[in-house]
Amino acid sequence: MTADTTVRDYLHGLALDSETIEAFLNALTRLSVHSLSGPDEEILCGITLLREKKAGTVASSSEAAQVMDEIQYDYNDGPCLSASREQNTVHVVDLHDESRWPAYAKEVAGRGVRSILAVPFILESGDRAALNLYSEKPDDFDAGDISKAQEYASQASQALSLSVRLSGHRDTRGGPESGDEDTDDH
């Protein structure tokens, strides 16, 4: 991304150039980590997508980020699922003091995570999604970080909506993809 390219323009181009929703979302997590990490720490980033009442991590910056997201699915609740379902930003200052999801908080804190920021994407369809940021430091996300993540998710929402819509069209097309058909000329 060049200095004169906006995040929105970059993400729209990325959505159009990506072959799959997974490729787009993985690039989005890498961009999020690059944009939101501090100089002495790399945050973890995942994207939760709720589609047809099923939750899944559709992209992550690392295997550790994916694990943090997926732990929520075992409990069917947590900050990222709440942000997705309720369409509100969820900020966990310190998991050691968290009372909303006690079992989840204990398990994730036991893996070294102390603070979480989950920011919803605003999608045009009935699908829901959230950008999930994890830090090993308590109180790592200040008001400026929250504002930046919300603006980032807002700018990415339109591109994510487009990508989800395109993925939905690909999923409902049916039949083998072009070039994948079994042809028999005999």
C-alpha positions as CSV (number, residue, x, y, z in Angstrom):
1,M,0.0,0.0,0.0
2,T,1.5,3.3,-1.0
3,A,1.2,6.6,1.0
4,D,-1.3,8.1,-1.4
5,T,-3.6,5.0,-1.4
6,T,-6.4,5.0,1.2
7,V,-7.2,2.0,3.2
8,R,-10.6,1.8,1.5
9,D,-9.1,1.9,-2.0
10,Y,-6.5,-0.7,-1.0
11,L,-9.1,-3.0,0.4
12,H,-11.4,-2.7,-2.6
13,G,-8.6,-3.5,-4.9
14,L,-7.6,-6.4,-2.7
15,A,-11.2,-7.8,-2.6
16,L,-11.4,-7.6,-6.4
17,D,-8.0,-9.2,-6.9
18,S,-8.5,-12.0,-4.4
19,E,-9.5,-15.4,-5.8
20,T,-11.3,-16.4,-2.6
21,I,-12.8,-14.8,0.4
22,E,-10.0,-16.5,2.5
23,A,-7.2,-14.9,0.5
24,F,-8.8,-11.5,0.9
25,L,-9.4,-12.0,4.7
26,N,-5.9,-13.3,5.3
27,A,-4.4,-10.2,3.6
28,L,-6.8,-8.1,5.7
29,T,-5.4,-9.7,9.0
30,R,-1.8,-9.1,7.9
31,L,-2.6,-5.5,7.2
32,S,-4.4,-5.1,10.6
33,V,-1.4,-6.5,12.5
34,H,0.9,-4.2,10.6
35,S,-1.2,-1.2,11.2
36,L,-2.2,-1.8,14.8
37,S,0.8,-3.5,16.4
38,G,3.2,-1.4,18.6
39,P,6.9,-1.3,18.0
40,D,7.7,-3.7,20.9
41,E,4.8,-6.2,20.4
42,E,2.9,-7.8,17.6
43,I,-0.8,-8.3,18.3
44,L,-2.7,-11.3,17.2
45,C,-5.5,-10.8,14.7
46,G,-8.4,-13.0,13.6
47,I,-11.6,-12.5,11.8
48,T,-14.8,-14.2,13.0
49,L,-17.5,-14.7,10.4
50,L,-21.1,-15.7,11.4
51,R,-22.8,-17.2,8.4
52,E,-26.1,-19.1,8.6
53,K,-25.8,-19.2,12.4
54,K,-22.3,-20.9,12.2
55,A,-19.2,-19.2,13.5
56,G,-15.8,-19.7,12.2
57,T,-12.4,-18.0,12.0
58,V,-12.1,-17.3,8.3
59,A,-8.7,-15.6,8.6
60,S,-6.0,-15.1,11.1
61,S,-2.6,-13.5,11.4
62,S,-1.2,-16.7,12.9
63,E,-2.1,-20.1,14.3
64,A,-2.1,-18.6,17.8
65,A,-4.7,-16.0,16.7
66,Q,-6.9,-18.7,15.2
67,V,-6.7,-20.7,18.4
68,M,-7.8,-17.7,20.4
69,D,-10.8,-17.2,18.2
70,E,-11.8,-20.9,18.1
71,I,-11.8,-21.2,21.9
72,Q,-14.9,-19.1,21.8
73,Y,-16.7,-21.5,19.6
74,D,-16.3,-24.2,22.2
75,Y,-18.1,-21.9,24.7
76,N,-20.4,-20.4,22.1
77,D,-19.6,-17.0,23.5
78,G,-16.8,-14.5,24.0
79,P,-15.8,-11.0,23.0
80,C,-15.6,-11.6,19.3
81,L,-18.8,-13.5,19.0
82,S,-20.5,-10.8,21.1
83,A,-19.1,-8.1,18.9
84,S,-20.3,-9.9,15.8
85,R,-23.8,-10.7,17.1
86,E,-24.5,-7.4,18.9
87,Q,-22.7,-5.2,16.3
88,N,-20.9,-3.4,19.2
89,T,-17.2,-2.9,19.9
90,V,-16.1,-5.1,22.8
91,H,-13.1,-4.0,24.8
92,V,-11.6,-6.4,27.4
93,V,-9.1,-4.3,29.4
94,D,-7.7,-7.3,31.4
95,L,-8.9,-10.9,31.2
96,H,-7.9,-11.4,34.8
97,D,-10.7,-9.0,35.8
98,E,-13.3,-10.1,33.1
99,S,-16.7,-11.4,34.4
100,R,-18.7,-11.7,31.2
101,W,-17.2,-15.0,30.0
102,P,-15.4,-16.5,33.0
103,A,-14.5,-19.9,31.5
104,Y,-13.4,-18.4,28.2
105,A,-11.4,-15.6,30.0
106,K,-9.7,-18.1,32.2
107,E,-8.7,-20.4,29.3
108,V,-7.4,-17.6,27.1
109,A,-5.6,-15.8,29.9
110,G,-3.9,-19.1,30.6
111,R,-2.5,-18.9,27.1
112,G,-0.9,-15.5,27.7
113,V,-3.6,-13.1,26.4
114,R,-4.5,-10.3,28.7
115,S,-6.5,-7.8,26.6
116,I,-8.8,-8.1,23.6
117,L,-10.5,-5.7,21.2
118,A,-13.3,-7.0,19.0
119,V,-14.7,-4.6,16.4
120,P,-17.7,-5.5,14.3
121,F,-17.8,-5.2,10.5
122,I,-21.0,-3.7,9.2
123,L,-22.1,-6.1,6.4
124,E,-24.9,-5.6,4.0
125,S,-26.2,-9.1,4.2
126,G,-27.5,-11.0,7.2
127,D,-23.9,-12.2,7.8
128,R,-22.0,-10.9,10.8
129,A,-18.3,-10.5,11.3
130,A,-15.7,-9.0,13.7
131,L,-12.1,-8.1,13.6
132,N,-10.5,-9.6,16.7
133,L,-7.3,-8.2,18.3
134,Y,-5.4,-10.0,21.1
135,S,-2.5,-8.7,23.2
136,E,-0.3,-10.2,25.9
137,K,-0.4,-6.9,27.7
138,P,-3.2,-5.8,30.0
139,D,-4.9,-2.5,29.0
140,D,-3.0,-2.6,25.7
141,F,-5.7,-0.9,23.6
142,D,-6.2,2.7,24.5
143,A,-8.9,5.1,23.2
144,G,-6.7,5.9,20.1
145,D,-6.3,2.3,19.3
146,I,-10.0,1.6,19.7
147,S,-10.8,4.6,17.4
148,K,-8.3,3.4,14.8
149,A,-9.6,-0.2,14.9
150,Q,-13.2,1.0,14.5
151,E,-12.3,3.3,11.6
152,Y,-10.3,0.5,10.0
153,A,-13.2,-2.0,10.4
154,S,-15.6,0.7,9.0
155,Q,-13.4,1.2,6.0
156,A,-12.9,-2.5,5.5
157,S,-16.7,-3.3,5.9
158,Q,-17.7,-2.4,2.3
159,A,-14.9,-4.5,0.8
160,L,-15.7,-7.4,3.2
161,S,-19.4,-7.2,2.2
162,L,-18.4,-7.4,-1.4
163,S,-16.1,-10.4,-0.8
164,V,-18.8,-12.2,1.3
165,R,-21.3,-11.5,-1.5
166,L,-19.0,-12.8,-4.2
167,S,-18.2,-15.9,-2.1
168,G,-22.0,-16.5,-1.7
169,H,-22.5,-16.3,-5.4
170,R,-19.6,-18.8,-6.0
171,D,-21.1,-21.1,-3.3
172,T,-24.5,-21.1,-4.9
173,R,-23.4,-21.4,-8.6
174,G,-23.3,-25.2,-8.2
175,G,-21.5,-27.6,-10.4
176,P,-17.9,-28.0,-11.1
177,E,-15.7,-25.0,-11.8
178,S,-14.6,-24.3,-15.3
179,G,-11.8,-26.6,-16.2
180,D,-12.5,-29.0,-13.4
181,E,-15.1,-31.0,-15.3
182,D,-14.4,-34.6,-16.1
183,T,-14.5,-34.7,-19.9
184,D,-14.5,-37.9,-21.7
185,D,-14.0,-37.7,-25.5
186,H,-14.5,-41.4,-26.1
